[in-house]
Amino acid sequence: WTSSTLGDGANNYWRLMSFMYGLKKCIHEQQGFTLVELMVVVAIFFFIVAAVFNAYLSQHHASIIQSQVSDMQQNARIAMDFLSKEIRMAGFGKPAGAVNGFTDAVSPAINNDATNGNNVLNGTDQISVVTGYRQISTLVSAASADATTITLVANGNQFNTTTKRYVCIDGVGKIDNYEVTGIAGNVLTISPALHRAYQADAPVLLVKAITYSVNDAGFLTRNENTGGGAQTVAPNIEDLQFAYQLADGTWSNAPGVPGDIRAVRINVLARTRFEDHSPGQTGTIGQRPDIEDHDVNNVTDGFRRRFLTSVVKLRNVGL
């Protein structure tokens, strides 16, 4: 049969019937996925998910490590900056006598043992420096020799007659050191009487004895020895060691005469807050170094560390 015998209507009918038959056959022959095919697809899916998840964990772990390393480096720098600045100024404005029990510009304390209850991390060193570390105010007017009072522009309340009584005016020499015996607003009564005359705007400094140490929790602390206790400077400090250059040029970890100290080698060891790998990993990561006279017996763990060292000369000692 052709379109010439049946016409266009018949031809279209048979085309439709042929299409329906083919569709019906296709539907009847469709059998779906087998169990094996489904298991293969699921396995491939889980492999892909596992790969993505592992990549995420790797990136997250790297991010945590980077954050810890950044914090560790910052802690080490902060610790070194504080120590360097105030050790360098040791002896400036220091009176001839003691300041809150400290008679020397630099007072070392070697390898403290935490078992005696002093809250100093076992094996770490301490150091105390006496310095006119901060200008409190200036003189509001000129002060004549032999006067027993001085008037400050402001901040008279920063002094007292006990632990904050050590005052230095102008900071030229030891004749500029006095002790506060009375306070009335910004007027300080001092002893002895002024050794010399001072001009208006002469700087007035508070002299303190400042102690640095690492406590049992691994915090570098700073104690002004005025009754306020130790204040945190930087966390996660694992070791603090000092060496001292003496007047004859030699170095010592335990100087017998603190007055002979002319320079200090500062050693700060910081570490990350958490471990990030297994102990014994190849390389220097996790290996704690011996510093100066502090032997740590090749301790190996999972912490990353940063070691800083600096030699600071005492500008105001041995002049």
Salt bridges, closest charged atoms under 4 A:
GLU86 OE2 - ARG222 NH2 2.79
ASP170 OD2 - ARG196 NH2 3.09
ASP176 OD1 - ARG196 NE 2.93
GLU179 OE1 - ARG165 NE 3.00
GLU224 OE1 - LYS208 NZ 2.35
GLU224 OE2 - ARG222 NH1 2.69
GLU238 OE2 - ARG271 NH1 3.04
GLU238 OE2 - ARG288 NH1 3.78
GLU238 OE1 - ARG305 NE 2.49
ASP239 OD2 - ARG288 NH2 3.80
ASP239 OD2 - HIS294 ND1 2.79
ASP276 OD1 - HIS277 ND1 3.20
ASP276 OD2 - ARG304 NE 2.94
GLU292 OE2 - ARG265 NE 2.76
ASP301 OD2 - ARG305 NH2 2.74
